[in-house]
Amino acid sequence: MPKKIAFLTAGGLAPCLSSSIGGLIEKYNEIAPDAELSGYLNGYQGLLTGRRMPFPTEVKERYATLYGFGGSPIGNSRVKLTNVGDCEKRGLVEAGQDPLKVAAEQLQQDDIDILHTIGGDDTNTTAADLAKYLHENGYDLTVVGLPKTVDNDVFPIEQTLGAWTAAEQGAVFFENIANENTTSTRHLIIHEVMGRHCGWLTGATAEAYRRRLDDWKFLPGMRLSRACWDVHAVWLPEMELDLGAEVERLNGVMAEHDCVNLFLSEGAGMDAIIREKEAAGEEVRRDAFGHARLDELNPGKWFATQLKDKLSADKVLVQKSGYFGRSAAPNERDLELIKRSAFAAAEFALDGRSGVAGLDEDNGGKMACIDFPRIKGGKPFDIDVPWFEEMLGQIGQPKGARVEAH
């Protein structure tokens, strides 16, 4: 009997979802050409509600088309199968039902042999919960995940899918935004970059942007100097931020160049913002995984309020590159890793090995089928890596251990 293989994508977007499906299809065309492929629509939500789309022959034949797209052709959602209350509230299960059991029975009803989950730490920890339930309750099914997240913050994954592209696209985004510094005297631009607990994407975006500036031609005689378009500060959750000292340093930048360009990780100062809101009696809403909704906290706006008077800024502009970067199609570097990971995932699945196909940093960065219990989020960015230290030295910013915004 041909294998029945299903895919689902979940969590936020990253520049790898469509292409990961394309890579899996390409490999299965080679090693299991008779397999029946399908996708659960909108992630675990579709799995719970039984919404599944069989892939027609045209999709199997034209898999390469998916390499050129961002987003996901089968849709995303944020659903945690062990959060029974949230699943009930959203109408995904009936009162008293166990979402894990509902998902397992749906997979059994659909005769699925292999399930591929494509997502970040939340998606794959949920996949781990599901794989454990399937194993403990006698369901004969293999679950293999692929690690996507623009934050690059999943243990023990050396490099998550889509992160390189998101950094590159964030740099492209800021190339235009930086021109706004010509609209006012003493202009502060805050480039808010995604990254709840990890500053890797912000650091990598700043580094990619500065490398792109190397190819620009400037004209200092017309106030078109590189210094005005450069990055002047990078604030990450992992760094110790003496706000008073930074304000003093950036006032010097403002006095010399009439502008300040700040790259801010959205997680920098998050705890301080939450404390302030809760102390004021405001509700801090959270998602199904218990994460504070960063779009509602609005870290960029909070820092803009803190800095406007301190820097005597005549104009403050906050711009977020997150949706621009995360919805892109993968660049060549990412696509190579995506294909390599997807090809390995298909082989692991046909071998009956459940886990996450990724570069295992605990095993020399080799491609491996990493056991689900080893997967967890919140991996911090190593601010001691040479490229980041070199960048901070070039922009004149001191390095510390952790951000504390006062």
N, C-alpha and C positions, 0 to 999 in steps of 0.2 A: 504493500500500500504506500502511495506517495505520502511524504511528510506534510503535515499541515503546520505552517509557520506563521505566526502573527507578530506584528510590530505595534508598539505604542510609543509616542513621544510625550513628554510631560515636563511640567515646570515652566520657567520662562524660556524665551527663544534664545538660541545661540546659532552662530554661523556654521552649523554642522548637521542639523536635523534632517533636512531633505537629502543632503549628500550622504549621510549615514545610511539612510534607507536605500539610496542608490547603490552604495557599496555592498550592502548585504544582498541586494537583488543580484548584482553582478556576480558575486561569489557563489550564490546558490544556483545561478544559471549554469555555473561550471561544475559544481560538486553535487548538486541535487536538482537537476533540470526539471524533474517531474513534480517538484514540491508545489503545493498550493499555498500561495502567499496572500495575506490579508492584513489590514490594519484596523485596530480599535480606534474609533474616532474620539478625539479630544482626551487622549490618555486614559488614566484609570477611570475617569468618568464614563467613557465609552465601554470599558470593560464591565463596570458595574451595571450599566443599563443595556448591555447587549448590542450596542451599535458598532457594527463591524462592516468594513468595506473590503470585499474580495478584490484582489488586483487582477485586472484583465490582462490578456496576452500582450496588448500594446504596451502596458507598463513594464512588463518583463523584458520586452524587446527594446524599449527606449529608455532604459534605466539611466543612461548617461545624461539625459535631460535634467535629472534631479541634481546633478553636480553643479549646475549653474543657478540654482535657486537658494534663497534664504528661506526663513520660515519653515513650516512643516506642512506637507500635503495632507496629513491626516489629523492635524489640529492638536492643541495642547490644553492642559488644565492643571490646576494644583489640587490634588486630592491625596489625603493620607488615609490608607485603608485601616489603620488602627485608631483613627480619630472617629469613633462611632457617632458621637454627637454631631460632628460637622457633616458627616455623610447623611445622617437622618435629616438634619436641618435643610440640606440642599436637595432632598428628595431622591438621593441616589440609592438609598436602601429604605426598607420599611422599618418602623419601630420594632426593636427587639432583634433585628437581623445583625449578624456579624459580617461586616463588609469583606473580610478575608474569605469567609465561606461562600458568600455570594460571588466573589471573583473566581474562586476555585471552581465552583459549579458551572459558571458561565464558560470557563475554559474547557471543562469536561464536556459540556453540552455541545460546544463548537468543535470538539475532537482535536483540539490544539495539542501538538506534540512539543513545539518550541515557542517560547515567548521571548521576544527581544524588547527590552526596555531601554529607551534612549533618553537620558536626562542627567541631572546633577546629583548631589548627595542625597537630597530628599527623595528624588525618584528612585534611586538605587537602594536606599535604606528601606523604602517601601517595597521594592522588588525583593529585598532580603526577607522582609516579613512575609511576603507572599510565598517565596521559595521555601521558607521554613515551614509554613503552614501546609503547603503541598506535600512536602516530604513527610511531615509528621502524621498526615492524614491519608497517606497512601495514594496520592494522585501521581501518576506517572507522567511528569512533564519537566522539561528543562528550561531554566530561565537564565538568559545571558544578557547583561546590560552593557551599554556603551556610555562612557563618562563625558557628558557635555556640561560645561559651564564657563561663562566668560570670566568668572572670578579666578579660575585656576586654583581652587581652594579645597580640593578633595584629597583626603588621605586614602591610600598611599600613592595616588596617581601623580606621576612626574609632570605630565602636561595634559590638561583636559582639552577636549575637542572644541574648536571654535574660539579659544581665547586669543590666539595670535591674531586672528582676523579682526576680532573686536578691538584690540589695541590699535591695529593699523587703521581701522575705520574711524576710531575716535580721534586719531591724529589728523585724518583727512577732514573730519568735521571741524576741528579747531583751526585749520588753515584759513577758513573763511571767517570764522568768528573773531579771530585775532585782529582782523581789519577794523573791527568796531572800535578799537582803541583810538582811532582817528576822529571819532565823533565828539570828543569832549576832552577838556583838561582833567587831569588827575582822575583817570579812568581805571576802575577795578573790574577785571573780568574773572569770574569764578567759573571754571570748567568742572562741573560735577560729574564724576565718573562712577559707574557701578562698582560695588564692592562692599558688602555688608560688614564682614569681619576681616576681609583680606584686601590689602592694598596692591596686590600684584598688578591688576588691570590698570590702575591709575599710574603706577610707576612705569609700566610697559608702554602705556599710551603717551606719557610725557617723553619717554626715551625715543619712541617711534616718531613723534612730532619733531623733536630736535634733530633727528637724523634727516628728516625731510627738509628741514630748513637749510641743511648743508647744500642742497641743490638750488636754493633760491639766489637770485641776484638782487642785492639791496642797493640803495642810493642814499647814503647818509646825508648828503647835501640837501635832500628834500625831506628830511626827518623820516626817512625810510631806512632805519638802521636795524640790524638783526636784534640788537638789545631790546627794542620795543616789541618785537614779535616773539621773543624767547620766553621760555618758562622761567618764572621768578620764584616759585615756591611749589612744593609737592607735599601735601599733608595726607598721611596714611594712618589707619588705626594702630599699626605696629610701632609708630614713632612717638617719642616723647616731644610734646610741643609746649614750649614756654611761650605762651601767646604774647606776653609783654616784650620778650626779646625779639620775637618774629615781627611784631608790629614796628618795633624800632628799626629793624633791618629793612623791612618793606617800605617804611617811610623814606629811607634813603634811596631805594629804587624809584619810588614815586617822584621824589624831588629831582632825580637825574633824568628819568625817562618819561615822566608825565603819565605813566601807566604801570599797572601791576597785573600779571597773568598768573593766577593761582589754579593749580590742578588739585582738586579736592576729592578724595575717596568718600563716597556717601556714608560710609561707616565711621569716618573720623568724627569724634565728638558725639556719636550717637547716644551713648549712655548719658552724657550731660544733657542732651536735648530731652530725652525721655524723663529724666529726673525733674527737669524744669517744668515740663508739661504736667506730669503727675502731681507735682507740688502745687500747681495752679488749679488742680482739680479737673484737668482735661483727661478724657479717655484716650488711651493709646491703643488703637485697634491692631489686631494681629491676624495673621493668616492661619490656615489649617495646621501649619507646622509650628505655630507659636511665635513666628517672626513678626516683629513690629513692622507695620507697613511704611516703608521708607518714603514712598511717594507722598504720604500724608505728613510724615515728620518734616520733610522738605529741608534737608541739611544745608543745601546751598543757600537758601533764603535765610536760614538761621545765622549762618556765618556772615552773610552779607549785612545783616542787621548789626552783628557784633563789630564788623570791620569798617563800616562806612565812616563813622565819626572818628574812629581811631586812626584811620589813614587819611582823614580829611578829603575823602573822595567826592568829587563833584558828580560822578555817575557810577553806578554799580550795575553790572550785567551778570546774571546767573544763567548759564546755558548747560543743558544736560545732553550728553551724547549717547546715553544708554540705548535708547530704542533705535537710533541710527546705526550704532555699531552692532548690536545683537541680532538685527534682522538682515544683515548682509549675507551674500553668498560667500563661501569660504575662499580664501586666497590659496595660492599654489602650495604653500608650506603646510597649511592646515589640511588641504585636500589630500595631500600625501599621507598624513597621519590618520586622517579619517578612513581612507581606503585600507590602510594597513590594519587599523583597529577593527574595522567591519569584517575584513577577510578572516582575521583571527577569530572574531566572535562567531562567525558561521561555522568554522572548523571546530571550535570548542563545543558549540551546540550539538553538532552532529555526533560528537564523541560522548554526548550525554553529560558534559561538565557545566554545572551552573556557577555563575560568578560574574565578574565584570572584566571585560577585555580592555586592558590598558597597560600603560608603561609603569611597571612596578618599581618605585624608587627604593624599595627595600630589597630589591633584587637586581641592582645595577642598572635600573631603567629598562629592563628587558620587557618585551610584550609578554603578558601572562594572563591567565584566567584567575583573577584575584577573588578569593573567597568573600562572599557578601559581608560577613561580620567584620572584615577588616576595613570596609568602606565607611567613612564618616566625613562630615564637612567641618568647616572652621579651620582648615589648615592655614596658618599665617604665612605671609610673604616674608622671605628671608631678606631683610634690608641690608645684610652684609654682603650680598652678591656683588662682585666687582663692578658690573655695569651700572648698578644703582648708586653705589658709593661714588663712582667717577662722576655721574651726572650731578649729584648733590654738590660735589666739590666745584664743579664748573659753574653752578648757579649761586654758589656762596651760601648754601643752607646747611646748618649743622644737623647732625643725625643723632637720634635718640633711641629709646626703647619702646615707648608707648605714648599714644596721644592722650592728653588730658586737657580738654578745652574748658577754661574757667570763665 
